[in-house]
Amino acid sequence: MNRDLLMEIYHRLYSAFGPQHWWPGDGPVEVMVGAVLTQNTNWANVEKAINNLKQAECLDLASLNRISVDELAVLIRPSGYYNVKARRLKALVEFICREFSCRVEDMEKVETYKLRERLLGISGLGPETVDSILLYALGRPIFVVDAYTKRIFSRHRLCFEDVDYQELQCQIMSSLDPDVGLFNEYHALLVRLGKEYCRKTNPNCLGCPLNGL
C-alpha cells in the first residue's frame, strides 16, 4: 500500500473534518468499557449505559469485578444486547483483575502483540474491539480496522472488499509510521467519512473529500 497515497487521504480528511477527539472517555477503564459496549449500537446508547455505571459508582475495575453479570446487564441495558455484552465485559474485567491485580498500569509492562494475543483469548472480544482497547485505552500504536475502513479503501481500490482484517491492518501499518496519534486520528476520520459520505447505500461521492483521488 502506498504511503504517500495513505497520507494524502489522511490530510484530505483532516482538512475537511478537523480533529475528532477520539476516543471519548474519562480514563482507560471508561474507554475499555465503551469499546465493548459500542458493538452493534450507536454511541448515544453507549453513553447512556456508561452514565448508568457512573451513577451506580461501578465504573472502576474493582467494582465491575464485584458485581454480578445480571446486575451489570441491568446497568448497561441501553447499549443493546446487554446480556451478551455483560458477559463480555465481565470476562475482560476478570482477566485484568486476575492477571494484573485490577491495575491497568500493570498492563503497560506487556509487549503490545503479546498483550493483544492474550486479550483476543477473552470470550467475545474480536480484533476490532481488542485493537480499540490497545490504541485508545492503552496508547499502543496499532491501527483499528472496521467496516468503514474496508468500504472506503476497497472503493478506492486499495484493497479487495472481502479483505481479511489482519491482512488490511498489516498493509496499512507497514506503510505508516507507528504513531499512536496518527492511528487514532486516522481511524476516527475514516469513521466520520463512512458515516457522512461513504455510506453503504447512497454514498455521496460528489461531495466526498476524497473525490477525484
Residue pairs with C-beta under 8 A, 6 or more apart in sequence:
1 158
1 159
1 171
1 172
1 174
1 175
2 175
3 175
3 176
5 158
5 213
6 172
6 175
6 176
7 176
8 213
9 156
9 210
9 213
10 182
10 185
10 186
10 189
12 209
12 210
12 213
13 186
13 189
13 190
13 192
13 193
13 209
13 210
14 185
14 189
15 209
16 209
17 189
17 192
17 193
17 209
19 185
20 185
20 188
20 189
20 191
20 192
21 188
22 136
22 184
22 185
22 187
22 188
23 31
23 34
23 35
23 132
23 136
23 137
23 184
24 34
24 43
24 47
25 31
25 33
25 34
25 50
25 136
25 137
28 104
28 137
28 138
29 59
29 60
29 61
29 104
29 137
30 50
30 59
31 133
31 136
31 137
32 92
32 133
32 137
33 50
33 53
33 59
33 64
33 89
34 46
34 50
35 129
35 132
35 133
35 136
35 137
36 85
36 88
36 89
36 92
36 125
36 129
37 45
37 46
37 49
37 50
37 76
37 79
37 85
37 89
38 46
38 79
39 81
39 85
39 129
40 80
40 81
41 79
41 80
41 81
45 78
45 79
45 80
46 78
46 79
48 78
48 79
49 75
49 76
49 77
49 78
49 79
49 82
50 59
52 75
52 76
52 77
52 78
53 59
53 64
53 75
53 76
56 75
57 63
58 64
58 67
58 72
58 75
61 93
61 96
61 97
61 102
61 103
61 104
62 97
62 102
64 72
64 89
64 90
64 93
65 93
65 94
65 97
65 102
69 83
69 86
69 87
69 90
70 86
72 86
72 89
72 90
73 82
73 83
73 85
73 86
74 82
76 82
76 85
76 86
76 89
79 85
84 124
87 123
87 124
88 122
88 123
88 124
88 125
91 122
91 123
91 124
91 125
92 119
92 122
92 125
95 118
95 119
95 122
96 102
96 103
96 104
96 107
99 118
100 106
100 107
104 137
104 138
107 115
107 138
108 138
110 118
112 134
112 140
112 141
112 142
115 134
115 138
115 140
116 130
116 131
116 134
116 142
119 125
119 130
119 133
119 134
120 126
120 127
120 130
127 145
127 165
127 166
127 169
128 144
128 145
128 146
128 165
131 142
131 143
131 144
131 145
131 169
132 144
134 140
134 142
135 141
135 142
135 143
135 144
135 180
135 183
135 184
135 187
136 184
139 180
140 180
141 178
141 179
141 180
141 183
142 169
142 173
142 183
143 169
143 172
143 173
143 176
143 183
143 186
143 187
144 183
144 187
145 165
145 168
145 169
145 172
146 187
146 190
146 191
147 194
148 190
148 191
148 193
148 194
148 195
148 198
149 168
149 187
149 190
149 194
150 159
150 161
150 163
150 168
151 161
151 194
151 198
151 200
152 190
152 193
152 194
152 198
152 210
153 159
153 163
153 168
154 160
154 161
154 163
155 198
155 203
156 210
156 213
159 167
159 168
159 171
176 182
176 183
176 186
193 208
193 209
193 210
196 204
197 203
197 204
197 205
197 207
197 208
197 209
198 208
198 210
205 211
